[in-house]
Protein backbone atom coordinates (compact mmCIF):
# COMPACT_ATOMS: atom_id res chain seq x y z
CA UNK A 1 0.00 0.00 0.00
CA UNK A 2 1.25 3.47 -0.89
CA UNK A 3 1.02 6.08 1.85
CA UNK A 4 -0.43 9.53 1.33
CA UNK A 5 2.20 12.20 0.76
CA UNK A 6 2.71 15.85 -0.04
CA UNK A 7 5.40 17.74 -1.90
CA UNK A 8 6.31 21.40 -1.81
CA UNK A 9 8.44 22.62 -4.69
CA UNK A 10 10.48 25.83 -4.51
CA UNK A 11 11.83 27.95 -7.33
CA UNK A 12 13.88 31.14 -7.34
CA UNK A 13 10.76 33.18 -6.45
CA UNK A 14 9.65 30.88 -3.60
CA UNK A 15 6.98 28.19 -3.53
CA UNK A 16 6.01 27.17 -7.06
CA UNK A 17 3.77 24.17 -6.35
CA UNK A 18 2.19 22.18 -3.56
CA UNK A 19 1.06 18.68 -4.54
CA UNK A 20 -0.90 16.30 -2.30
CA UNK A 21 -1.34 12.62 -3.05
CA UNK A 22 -4.13 11.17 -0.93
CA UNK A 23 -4.42 7.39 -1.00
CA UNK A 24 -7.78 6.64 0.57
CA UNK A 25 -8.00 3.76 3.03
CA UNK A 26 -10.37 2.65 5.76
CA UNK A 27 -8.55 5.10 8.04
CA UNK A 28 -9.22 8.12 5.79
CA UNK A 29 -11.89 10.66 6.68
CA UNK A 30 -14.17 12.32 4.14
CA UNK A 31 -16.89 14.65 5.35
CA UNK A 32 -18.87 17.77 4.63
CA UNK A 33 -19.18 20.46 7.26
CA UNK A 34 -22.24 22.67 6.98
CA UNK A 35 -23.04 25.80 8.93
CA UNK A 36 -26.76 26.50 8.46
CA UNK A 37 -27.05 29.01 11.31
CA UNK A 38 -23.93 30.97 10.42
CA UNK A 39 -24.67 31.71 6.76
CA UNK A 40 -21.36 30.19 5.64
CA UNK A 41 -20.77 27.91 2.67
CA UNK A 42 -20.02 24.24 3.39
CA UNK A 43 -16.52 22.77 3.55
CA UNK A 44 -15.64 19.40 2.03
CA UNK A 45 -12.84 17.80 4.07
CA UNK A 46 -10.55 14.90 3.18
CA UNK A 47 -8.03 13.73 5.77
CA UNK A 48 -5.55 10.88 5.59
CA UNK A 49 -2.46 10.52 7.74
CA UNK A 50 -0.70 13.91 7.66
CA UNK A 51 -2.65 15.29 4.67
CA UNK A 52 -5.68 17.57 5.19
CA UNK A 53 -7.54 18.89 2.15
CA UNK A 54 -10.38 21.39 2.55
CA UNK A 55 -12.53 22.44 -0.39
CA UNK A 56 -14.87 25.41 -0.22
CA UNK A 57 -15.79 28.54 -2.15
CA UNK A 58 -13.70 31.71 -2.36
CA UNK A 59 -16.15 33.84 -0.36
CA UNK A 60 -17.76 31.61 2.25
CA UNK A 61 -20.45 34.20 2.99
CA UNK A 62 -21.78 34.11 -0.57
CA UNK A 63 -22.29 31.25 -3.03
CA UNK A 64 -22.16 32.20 -6.71
CA UNK A 65 -23.21 30.49 -9.92
CA UNK A 66 -19.54 29.80 -10.64
CA UNK A 67 -19.25 28.10 -7.22
CA UNK A 68 -22.18 25.83 -8.13
CA UNK A 69 -20.68 25.10 -11.54
CA UNK A 70 -17.36 24.08 -9.99
CA UNK A 71 -19.14 21.95 -7.37
CA UNK A 72 -20.94 20.13 -10.19
CA UNK A 73 -17.65 19.62 -12.03
CA UNK A 74 -16.24 18.15 -8.82
CA UNK A 75 -19.28 15.88 -8.40
CA UNK A 76 -18.97 14.66 -12.01
CA UNK A 77 -15.28 13.86 -11.50
CA UNK A 78 -16.08 11.95 -8.29
CA UNK A 79 -18.85 10.03 -10.09
CA UNK A 80 -16.41 9.12 -12.89
CA UNK A 81 -13.82 8.03 -10.29
CA UNK A 82 -16.37 5.81 -8.52
CA UNK A 83 -17.60 4.29 -11.80
CA UNK A 84 -14.03 3.42 -12.81
CA UNK A 85 -13.31 1.85 -9.41
CA UNK A 86 -16.52 -0.18 -9.68
CA UNK A 87 -15.59 -1.33 -13.19
CA UNK A 88 -12.11 -2.38 -12.07
CA UNK A 89 -13.47 -4.14 -8.97
CA UNK A 90 -15.91 -6.08 -11.16
CA UNK A 91 -13.08 -7.12 -13.49
CA UNK A 92 -11.00 -8.20 -10.48
CA UNK A 93 -13.90 -10.22 -9.04
CA UNK A 94 -14.55 -11.80 -12.43
CA UNK A 95 -10.88 -12.65 -12.91
CA UNK A 96 -10.59 -14.29 -9.49
CA UNK A 97 -13.88 -16.20 -9.66
CA UNK A 98 -13.82 -19.93 -10.32
CA UNK A 99 -14.29 -20.23 -14.12
CA UNK A 100 -16.62 -23.20 -13.56
CA UNK A 101 -18.81 -21.27 -11.13
CA UNK A 102 -21.40 -19.17 -12.99
CA UNK A 103 -22.39 -17.42 -9.75
CA UNK A 104 -18.94 -15.85 -9.58
CA UNK A 105 -19.28 -14.17 -12.98
CA UNK A 106 -20.42 -10.60 -13.44
CA UNK A 107 -23.92 -10.27 -14.88
Protein Blocks (a to p, Z undefined) as FASTA:
>chain_A
ZZddddddddfkbpfbdcddddddfkbccdddddfknopacdddddehjbccddddfblm
bccfklmmmmmmmmmmmmmmmmmmmmmmmmmmmmmpcfklmklpcZZ
